[in-house]
Amino acid sequence: MEEEIRKIVGDKWVITGEEKTLYAFDGFTAVVGNPSLVVLPGNEEEAIEVIRLLISKEKKMIIRGSGTSLSGSTVPLKGEVVVSLTRLNKVYEVKGMEIEVGPGIANIMVTKSSPQDLFFAPDPSSYVVSSIGGNISHDAGGIHVVKYGPTFNSVISLKVILPNGNVEYFYPTPFLNPTSIFIGAEGTLGAILRARLRLFPKPKAKKTIIGVFPTVEKASKAVVNIFKAGVIPSSLEMMDRNIVEIVERSRFRAGLPRANILLVELDGNENEVKESSEKVINVIGKLEGEVLVPEDDEKYWLARKGAFPAMGVVSPAYLTLDCNIPRKYLPEIMTEIEKISKEKNVLIANVFHAGDGNLHPLIPYDPNDPESLKRAIEASTEIFSLAIRMGGVPSGEHGIGIEKIKTLSKYYSEVDLKVMQRLRNTFDPKGLFNPCKFLEKCEPINQVTRWLWEWD
Ligand SMILES: Cc1cc2nc3c(=O)[nH]c(=O)nc-3n(C[C@H](O)[C@H](O)[C@H](O)COP(=O)(O)OP(=O)(O)OC[C@H]3O[C@@H](n4cnc5c(N)ncnc54)[C@H](O)[C@@H]3O)c2cc1C
């Protein structure tokens, strides 16, 4: 089979040696797999030929974008073939407020390839590298979700190669929308070959307001009160004191005050922005927060977007949790997270999309000390359970992957899970696409997967 693949893509694009370990893990580094082969097709035709060949041989495969998944959704746990689609990065058409692209194009390039007055709204902090195929398959979010919605809101139609080898176009319909099935499917229903995406007009005016708070509870209350004041910000991000300290020790430092920070972006026309700014400033003041209105806000947003990689100053390894809770519970959950941090003796730094209640507690661990990883997983399990008890959802934007298989079954009812499972079996009855992830429970392959998959 390897020989046949080489003939399709050329020797250079088949990786079998030591280099394939680069494809053994993704942004969730706690579990490392072992691909039997890595293939990088150069265009749509090659991708279709390779995938059809793998299907005909009943070879299990993982469709991969840029490998920045934070839930381990691209890890080849059982020697699967990894098919990376990063070279399928063409822009096919720009028409009106729509753009059609290949799945491998980096998120940042979509706006760069669009007309000057338009932009692609989903902007995960990994926007410089993460691919559109990966963004769609995780329903990625980013700092603008609060106003513009996740990737789901920006996908119009898809071209997909299905697990039976057929290539189909899926268009939106007002009923049982088939396009939507592939959004957040984590590569389990086929491989996305093209995506037609929606663009938004760039706002006429924008303003950033920074709220500086002595306590994380007050910052959390401000989030709730901003919405109560009738403001829908275009971004509303929180950085707690721990992450601010870490970012300020990293190359992303921006001179942020050592406190709990809210970064609020307002957009719209001049009047809307002015009116909303006054309301936000008022809310911050009432909670004894200090207000900063920077002339040049870019460095602060870069500091926010650099917060995950900045964790490297503490440890090369950390868990990035992802769960959504109703905003009104933010003050309560932040207090509880602090308690869990003390009980489990782990550092927890929080940087997250506060406006849509999407938490990202970051828990560093020592990759050479299994006990430290165990404590981090225990703390994460408690946070997920707490979020679910508060009416939250196990994943806001990073997907289920291998990290949250157990959490998924704690949240969804049996009926929900059966419907999802049936859908998956209808598309992929042989389970060839992305096994042991998301809905498919497998036997643990090691101690870490045991910790992840066997808690009560
Ligand atoms: C520093 C950092 C910051 C991040 N910030 C954010 C953030 O703010 N918001 C956010 O939502 N996420 C964030 N992420 C997570 C990650 O970047 C996103 O989940 C992203 O959408 C993954 O894209 P990718 O190209 O790396 O996909 P991969 O990691 O390669 O794959 C992700 C999933 O998509 C599937 N897939 C990929 N391509 C295809 C395709 N063509 N067809 C079918 N399935 C496919 C894979 O099988 C896998 O299940 C961050 C990650 C890092 C490392």
PDBQT file of the ligand as one rigid body, heavy atoms in Angstrom, charges set to zero:
ROOT
HETATM    1  C1  LIG A 501      -1.849  28.210  21.125  1.00  0.00    +0.000 C 
HETATM    2  C2  LIG A 501      -3.207  27.691  20.776  1.00  0.00    +0.000 A 
HETATM    3  C3  LIG A 501      -4.304  28.539  20.893  1.00  0.00    +0.000 A 
HETATM    4  C4  LIG A 501      -5.585  28.077  20.584  1.00  0.00    +0.000 A 
HETATM    5  N1  LIG A 501      -6.646  28.932  20.682  1.00  0.00    +0.000 NA
HETATM    6  C5  LIG A 501      -7.870  28.522  20.326  1.00  0.00    +0.000 A 
HETATM    7  C6  LIG A 501      -8.995  29.415  20.400  1.00  0.00    +0.000 A 
HETATM    8  O1  LIG A 501      -8.882  30.576  20.790  1.00  0.00    +0.000 OA
HETATM    9  N2  LIG A 501     -10.195  28.936  20.011  1.00  0.00    +0.000 N 
HETATM   10  C7  LIG A 501     -10.362  27.670  19.543  1.00  0.00    +0.000 A 
HETATM   11  O2  LIG A 501     -11.476  27.300  19.184  1.00  0.00    +0.000 OA
HETATM   12  N3  LIG A 501      -9.320  26.801  19.487  1.00  0.00    +0.000 NA
HETATM   13  C8  LIG A 501      -8.100  27.182  19.857  1.00  0.00    +0.000 A 
HETATM   14  N4  LIG A 501      -7.039  26.312  19.794  1.00  0.00    +0.000 N 
HETATM   15  C9  LIG A 501      -7.280  24.916  19.397  1.00  0.00    +0.000 C 
HETATM   16  C10 LIG A 501      -7.052  24.602  17.908  1.00  0.00    +0.000 C 
HETATM   17  O3  LIG A 501      -6.199  25.548  17.307  1.00  0.00    +0.000 OA
HETATM   18  C11 LIG A 501      -8.377  24.542  17.164  1.00  0.00    +0.000 C 
HETATM   19  O4  LIG A 501      -9.135  23.442  17.629  1.00  0.00    +0.000 OA
HETATM   20  C12 LIG A 501      -8.232  24.444  15.636  1.00  0.00    +0.000 C 
HETATM   21  O5  LIG A 501      -9.519  24.556  15.083  1.00  0.00    +0.000 OA
HETATM   22  C13 LIG A 501      -7.589  23.166  15.148  1.00  0.00    +0.000 C 
HETATM   23  O6  LIG A 501      -7.208  23.346  13.803  1.00  0.00    +0.000 OA
HETATM   24  P1  LIG A 501      -6.055  22.437  13.160  1.00  0.00    +0.000 P 
HETATM   25  O7  LIG A 501      -5.920  22.801  11.742  1.00  0.00    +0.000 OA
HETATM   26  O8  LIG A 501      -4.830  22.494  13.968  1.00  0.00    +0.000 OA
HETATM   27  O9  LIG A 501      -6.749  21.016  13.266  1.00  0.00    +0.000 OA
HETATM   28  P2  LIG A 501      -6.123  19.629  13.770  1.00  0.00    +0.000 P 
HETATM   29  O10 LIG A 501      -5.638  19.779  15.163  1.00  0.00    +0.000 OA
HETATM   30  O11 LIG A 501      -5.170  19.110  12.776  1.00  0.00    +0.000 OA
HETATM   31  O12 LIG A 501      -7.444  18.723  13.748  1.00  0.00    +0.000 OA
HETATM   32  C14 LIG A 501      -8.506  18.986  14.590  1.00  0.00    +0.000 C 
HETATM   33  C15 LIG A 501      -9.671  18.047  14.258  1.00  0.00    +0.000 C 
HETATM   34  O13 LIG A 501     -10.152  18.365  12.973  1.00  0.00    +0.000 OA
HETATM   35  C16 LIG A 501     -10.128  17.228  12.119  1.00  0.00    +0.000 C 
HETATM   36  N5  LIG A 501      -9.807  17.702  10.783  1.00  0.00    +0.000 N 
HETATM   37  C17 LIG A 501      -8.793  18.531  10.416  1.00  0.00    +0.000 A 
HETATM   38  N6  LIG A 501      -8.883  18.805   9.110  1.00  0.00    +0.000 NA
HETATM   39  C18 LIG A 501      -9.962  18.139   8.632  1.00  0.00    +0.000 A 
HETATM   40  C19 LIG A 501     -10.573  18.023   7.356  1.00  0.00    +0.000 A 
HETATM   41  N7  LIG A 501     -10.091  18.643   6.276  1.00  0.00    +0.000 N 
HETATM   42  N8  LIG A 501     -11.666  17.242   7.228  1.00  0.00    +0.000 NA
HETATM   43  C20 LIG A 501     -12.191  16.589   8.304  1.00  0.00    +0.000 A 
HETATM   44  N9  LIG A 501     -11.642  16.666   9.527  1.00  0.00    +0.000 NA
HETATM   45  C21 LIG A 501     -10.551  17.434   9.682  1.00  0.00    +0.000 A 
HETATM   46  C22 LIG A 501      -9.091  16.308  12.722  1.00  0.00    +0.000 C 
HETATM   47  O14 LIG A 501      -9.354  14.950  12.402  1.00  0.00    +0.000 OA
HETATM   48  C23 LIG A 501      -9.281  16.576  14.211  1.00  0.00    +0.000 C 
HETATM   49  O15 LIG A 501     -10.356  15.819  14.695  1.00  0.00    +0.000 OA
HETATM   50  C24 LIG A 501      -5.766  26.743  20.136  1.00  0.00    +0.000 A 
HETATM   51  C25 LIG A 501      -4.649  25.903  20.023  1.00  0.00    +0.000 A 
HETATM   52  C26 LIG A 501      -3.391  26.347  20.354  1.00  0.00    +0.000 A 
HETATM   53  C27 LIG A 501      -2.231  25.425  20.206  1.00  0.00    +0.000 C 
ENDROOT
TORSDOF 0
